[in-house]
Amino acid sequence: MCSHYQGLKRPEAYREVFKAEPPAVEGKEDMWPCYKGSFIRRHPHADVGDEAVPPHEALIGQFGLVPHWASDLKRGRNTYNARSETVATKESFRDAWRQARHCIIPAVAIYEPDWRSGKPIPTRISRADGQPMGIAGLWDRCRTPQGEVVHSFAMLTINADRHEVMNLFHQSTREKRMVVILEPEQFGGWLQAPANRSMDYLLPFPAEGLRVE
């Protein structure tokens, strides 16, 4: 499970890698659950045929998904990762999954604890080619009791028991998990995919494509 990551700051990376303008307000760089960071979704006017409209848009939201019917933002402390095995049925995620509210979470790196020494050693994991990660996620929005509309998002995770890199992390008695890292050529497809095609994208990223520090 991933609860800590380094958010994207470089404006040009939003344009070059994610085909979106940077968000109007900056999110945090050092991200933990309930912090505000950026996520990317398909632009709501992408189909109007206007070349001035980018295909994707970057927004600021809370890391930790709060479903549309909820108003307590503290739910995000427990909903920052959505398991692929239960995302379609778990109360917090099922509506966003059914509505294919797909998003991409841009990250420079993620952090996981390496327990092989008997103690949790924070370990930085990034793409070996130096490019930012595009992590598959779900987004939703809710309205607080004060009337504020808040966007939020969660990272999708899959089993990593047999992954040559990601099975090194977390305690030996726990299931190994990893986030879904997409290749840039998959971004458009993921953001447009209907709900019945969502699982097609939830695949492990190649071990040789990751750098561990």
FENPENOR-V66896 format. One record per residue. RES is the residue in one small letter. SS is DSSP state (helix for helix, strand for strand, loop for the rest). PSI is psi in degrees with one decimal (* if undefined). OMEGA is omega in radians with two decimals (none if undefined). Layout:
[[RES	SS	PSI	OMEGA] [RES	SS	PSI	OMEGA]]
This chain:
[[m	loop	144.1	-3.09] [c	loop	116.1	3.12] [s	loop	-2.5	-3.04] [h	strand	126.9	3.09] [y	strand	163.6	3.11] [q	strand	117.0	-3.11] [g	strand	164.6	-3.11] [l	loop	135.1	3.14] [k	loop	-31.7	-3.01] [r	loop	115.9	-3.13] [p	helix	-38.4	-3.09] [e	helix	-26.9	3.13] [a	helix	-34.2	3.08] [y	helix	-44.0	-3.08] [r	helix	-45.5	-3.01] [e	helix	-40.7	-3.04] [v	helix	-42.5	-3.00] [f	helix	0.0	3.07] [k	loop	43.1	-3.14] [a	loop	150.7	3.00] [e	loop	145.3	3.11] [p	loop	151.3	3.12] [p	loop	150.2	-3.09] [a	loop	-30.9	3.13] [v	loop	136.9	-3.13] [e	loop	140.0	2.99] [g	loop	179.5	3.10] [k	loop	153.9	3.08] [e	loop	-42.5	3.12] [d	strand	101.1	-2.93] [m	strand	133.1	3.03] [w	strand	165.2	3.13] [p	loop	137.4	-3.13] [c	loop	-1.0	3.00] [y	loop	158.3	3.12] [k	strand	124.4	3.12] [g	strand	-177.8	-3.06] [s	strand	150.3	2.95] [f	strand	158.7	-3.05] [i	strand	132.5	3.10] [r	strand	170.7	3.07] [r	strand	135.7	-3.13] [h	loop	132.2	-3.09] [p	loop	-19.0	3.13] [h	loop	24.0	-3.08] [a	loop	-21.5	-3.07] [d	loop	3.3	-3.05] [v	loop	-11.4	3.11] [g	loop	13.8	3.13] [d	loop	118.8	-3.12] [e	loop	-18.7	3.13] [a	loop	-13.1	-3.14] [v	loop	118.2	3.13] [p	loop	153.9	-3.12] [p	loop	-27.3	-3.09] [h	strand	158.1	3.05] [e	strand	144.6	3.12] [a	strand	129.8	3.14] [l	strand	165.9	3.03] [i	strand	131.9	3.13] [g	strand	172.0	3.12] [q	strand	134.7	3.03] [f	strand	105.1	-3.00] [g	loop	102.4	-2.97] [l	loop	131.2	3.04] [v	loop	113.6	-3.07] [p	loop	160.0	-3.02] [h	loop	-25.9	-3.08] [w	loop	-4.3	-3.12] [a	loop	162.0	3.13] [s	loop	-7.6	-3.12] [d	loop	106.9	-3.08] [l	helix	-16.9	3.13] [k	helix	-12.4	3.04] [r	helix	-27.4	-3.10] [g	helix	-16.5	3.10] [r	helix	-21.4	-3.08] [n	loop	3.7	-3.04] [t	loop	31.5	-3.13] [y	loop	-19.8	3.05] [n	strand	138.1	3.10] [a	strand	117.9	-3.13] [r	strand	132.1	-3.13] [s	loop	-30.3	-3.09] [e	loop	-24.4	-3.04] [t	loop	1.7	-3.03] [v	loop	-31.0	-3.09] [a	loop	-16.6	-3.08] [t	loop	-21.0	-3.11] [k	loop	133.3	-3.00] [e	loop	-41.5	-3.05] [s	loop	-26.8	-3.00] [f	loop	-18.4	-2.91] [r	helix	-35.8	3.14] [d	helix	-44.0	3.12] [a	helix	-35.9	3.12] [w	helix	-46.1	-3.12] [r	helix	-33.8	-3.14] [q	loop	4.2	3.13] [a	loop	47.7	3.07] [r	loop	70.3	-3.09] [h	strand	145.6	3.05] [c	strand	170.2	3.05] [i	strand	130.1	3.08] [i	strand	112.1	3.12] [p	strand	132.4	-3.11] [a	strand	142.5	3.02] [v	strand	-37.7	-3.14] [a	strand	160.0	2.98] [i	strand	163.2	-3.13] [y	strand	134.1	3.11] [e	strand	152.3	3.12] [p	strand	128.5	3.07] [d	strand	114.1	-3.06] [w	loop	8.0	-3.02] [r	loop	-23.5	3.11] [s	loop	-5.7	-3.07] [g	loop	-10.0	3.10] [k	loop	148.8	-3.13] [p	loop	113.1	3.12] [i	strand	112.8	3.13] [p	strand	130.0	-3.06] [t	strand	133.3	-3.12] [r	strand	130.3	-3.12] [i	strand	125.5	-3.12] [s	strand	175.8	3.05] [r	strand	138.7	-3.12] [a	loop	-25.0	-3.12] [d	loop	2.2	3.10] [g	loop	-3.5	3.12] [q	loop	153.8	3.08] [p	loop	152.8	3.06] [m	strand	145.1	2.95] [g	strand	102.5	-3.03] [i	strand	128.2	-3.14] [a	strand	134.5	-3.13] [g	strand	-179.4	3.04] [l	strand	148.6	3.10] [w	strand	159.4	3.03] [d	strand	175.9	3.07] [r	strand	150.5	3.11] [c	strand	170.6	3.11] [r	strand	126.7	3.14] [t	loop	165.3	3.08] [p	loop	-22.9	3.11] [q	loop	-1.4	3.10] [g	loop	3.4	-3.13] [e	loop	133.3	3.05] [v	strand	123.9	-3.09] [v	strand	127.1	3.01] [h	strand	151.6	3.11] [s	strand	164.8	-3.07] [f	strand	160.6	3.08] [a	strand	150.2	3.06] [m	strand	138.6	3.06] [l	strand	138.6	-3.12] [t	strand	152.7	3.11] [i	strand	166.5	3.12] [n	strand	141.2	-3.12] [a	loop	23.2	-3.10] [d	loop	-31.4	-3.08] [r	loop	6.9	-3.14] [h	loop	131.3	-3.01] [e	loop	-23.0	3.12] [v	loop	-52.8	-2.99] [m	helix	-12.4	3.07] [n	helix	0.9	3.11] [l	helix	-13.4	-2.97] [f	loop	160.9	-3.10] [h	loop	167.5	-3.06] [q	loop	149.5	-3.05] [s	loop	-25.3	-3.10] [t	loop	-6.4	-3.09] [r	loop	152.5	3.06] [e	loop	140.3	3.09] [k	loop	135.8	-3.11] [r	strand	159.0	3.04] [m	strand	151.3	3.05] [v	strand	161.4	3.14] [v	loop	111.0	-3.14] [i	strand	120.9	-3.12] [l	strand	151.0	2.97] [e	loop	150.9	-3.12] [p	helix	-35.9	-3.13] [e	helix	-10.0	3.10] [q	helix	-11.7	-3.01] [f	helix	-51.8	-3.10] [g	helix	-42.3	3.14] [g	helix	-44.1	3.13] [w	helix	-45.0	-3.08] [l	helix	-23.1	3.14] [q	helix	-10.5	-3.00] [a	loop	136.6	3.03] [p	loop	166.5	-3.07] [a	helix	-35.8	-3.09] [n	helix	-3.1	3.08] [r	helix	-0.7	-3.03] [s	helix	-42.7	-3.08] [m	helix	-22.5	-3.13] [d	helix	-23.9	-3.06] [y	helix	-8.1	-3.04] [l	loop	75.7	-3.06] [l	loop	153.6	3.13] [p	loop	142.6	3.07] [f	loop	140.9	-3.10] [p	loop	135.3	-3.12] [a	helix	-38.3	-3.11] [e	helix	-11.8	3.12] [g	helix	4.5	-3.10] [l	strand	145.5	3.05] [r	strand	130.8	-3.11] [v	strand	128.1	-3.11] [e	loop	*	none]]
